[in-house]
């Protein structure tokens, strides 16, 4: 099983997932720009690309090529497996 916990252990990777959850199909350039503008993350494109590779290895991000453009998509499936493993057993407050 891919290491989802390792992938989620980094703040920048969690922010990337947050941004892809808001709008799927972003390019590396768009992700870098959003992280800089909204979150003040000044990482290089190469660093963000490496974060995306970790997320892809964990199954949390998929990518597709359209011509020369590579689009990234959030895949919550591995997170659903975690939620099924530890269901919420607390009762809601009345």
Secondary structure, 3 states (H helix, E strand, C coil): CCCHHHHHCCHHHHHHHHHHHHCCCECHHHHHHHHHHHHCCCCCHHHHHHHHHHHHHCCCEEEEEECCEEEEEECCHHHHHHHHHCCCCCCCCC
